[in-house]
Amino acid sequence: MKQKAKPRIAFLRDKAGLTQLELSRLVGVTESTIQNWESGRTGTDHIERIVRFCQALNCQVEDLIEYVNASPEEVSPKTSRSLSQIHDLLGTDEPTLASTPQPEVAHKGKVVRSNSNVS
């Protein structure tokens, strides 16, 4: 009996502490695409093919594509980033505990909370 593939994208996204919107921005797709992938409505066939490629070639997913830098300044796509760096890239705030007091800072003569967007 053939088994139906169940995507683990939502589990892995939650484990990484990302929202669907944040993941969609990192991957370069729409939020609805992430929703479809997580529910298994679409994308599962493509993932299964990639898994079969890796099994047939005895390799990891990262081995299927070679990244060539156009210039030495470019960062390798395998560079690992912390969750706070990902939130910085996305321009989103990391979840903070409500009980944690936020320090106040002076900006242009006004006292503002440090988590405020100040221009």
N, C-alpha and C positions, 0 to 999 in steps of 0.2 A: 504494500500500500504506500503510495506517494504521500509524503508529509508536506503540509503547507508551511511555507516559510513565515515566521513571525518576526517583523523588524524589531531590533533592539535600540533603535535610534533614540526614542524617548527616554529609555533607561539611561543610556550613555550621556544624553544631553543633561538630564537631571543630575546625574553623578558629577558632571563638569560644572554644574551650577549656572547653566545658561538657559535663557528663555528661548522660545521658538524664534522670536524676532532676532535675538542676538545671534543665534546659530545661522539663521538665514542670511544675515549680513556677512558673517564670516565665510560662509560657503558660496555666497554670490547668487542666491536664489530667493524667491519670494517666501514669505511666511506661510502662505497656503501650500507651497510645494513641500515645506517641512512637515506641515500637518498631514498632507497626503502620504508622504514617506513613512511617517510615524504610525499612521493608521493601517498601512499596507495597501492602500488603494492604488498607489503607483510606486514605481521605483524598485520594488522587490525583485522583479525579473532581472534588472540590471545588476543589482547587488549579487544575486545568485550567479550570474555569468562571471562576474569578477572573482567570486569565490572559486568557481570551477577553473578559471584561468590560473589562479594561484595554486590550486591543487594539482593541476596538470603540469605546471612548470616548477612545482615545488619551491615556491617563492612567497614573499610577503607582498601586500598590495603596493607598498612604496617602491618595490623593485620593478613594477610594471612600467613606470615612467621615469625617464632620466631628466632631471632639471639642469639646464645649462644656463649659467649666469651670463647676461649680456655685458655686464661690467662688474669689476671686483667689489663695488659698493653695495650690490644687491645682496639681500639677506636670503639664505637658503630656506626653502619652505619647510625643512625639517626642524628649524629652530623651535625649541619648545618655549612656550610662554606661560607665565603664571596667570591665574584667573584675574588678578587685578590688572595685569597688562592687557588682557583681552577686553576687560571693561573699559580701560583707557582708550584702546583702539576704536571701540564701538561708541565711545562718548556716553556711556551709561554709568550709573552709580552702582557700586557694589552694595548688596543688602547690608545694613548695619542694624545692630540691636537698638531698639527704641530707648532702652535705659542708658545707653552710652551717651554721656554729655558731649556736645560738640563745642570745641573751643571757639571763642569769638575773636575776630581779628579786625583791625582798623583798616578801612579802605576808603580813600578820598574823603577823609573826615567823618565817615560813618562807621558804626560798629555793625558788623554783619556776621552771620554764622559761617563757619568755614566750609560748609557743604553747599552754600548758595552759589549760584552762577553769577559771577561778578564780571562785568565787561570793562 
